[in-house]
């Protein structure tokens, strides 16, 4: 995976349990907000 500029900063500043978190480019694009909103409504 390509390393992003924020990865180093995240690893330095993150809580130790999260420092191995993997990052990927978003695949939903503009639909991400819609999916998140639907998820919130369904979990009410």
C-alpha positions in Angstrom: 0.0 0.0 0.0 1.2 3.5 -0.8 2.2 5.5 2.2 0.3 8.7 2.7 1.8 11.8 4.4 -0.6 11.6 7.4 0.4 8.0 8.2 3.6 9.0 10.0 1.8 11.7 12.0 -1.0 9.4 12.9 1.4 6.7 14.1 3.2 9.3 16.3 0.1 10.9 17.8 -2.4 8.0 17.9 -3.3 6.0 21.0 -1.0 3.0 21.0 -3.8 0.5 20.3 -4.6 2.3 17.0 -1.1 2.9 15.7 -1.3 -0.1 13.3 -4.5 1.2 11.7 -4.4 0.7 7.9 -5.6 3.4 5.5 -7.2 3.0 2.1 -8.6 5.4 -0.4 -12.3 5.8 -0.2 -14.3 3.9 -2.8 -17.8 5.3 -2.2 -17.0 8.9 -3.4 -19.9 11.3 -3.0 -22.2 8.4 -1.9 -20.4 8.0 1.4 -22.5 10.6 3.1 -25.7 8.9 1.9 -24.6 5.5 3.1 -23.6 7.0 6.5 -27.0 8.8 6.8 -28.9 5.6 6.0 -26.8 3.7 8.5 -27.7 6.2 11.2 -31.4 6.1 10.5 -31.5 2.3 10.4 -29.7 2.1 13.8 -32.2 4.4 15.6 
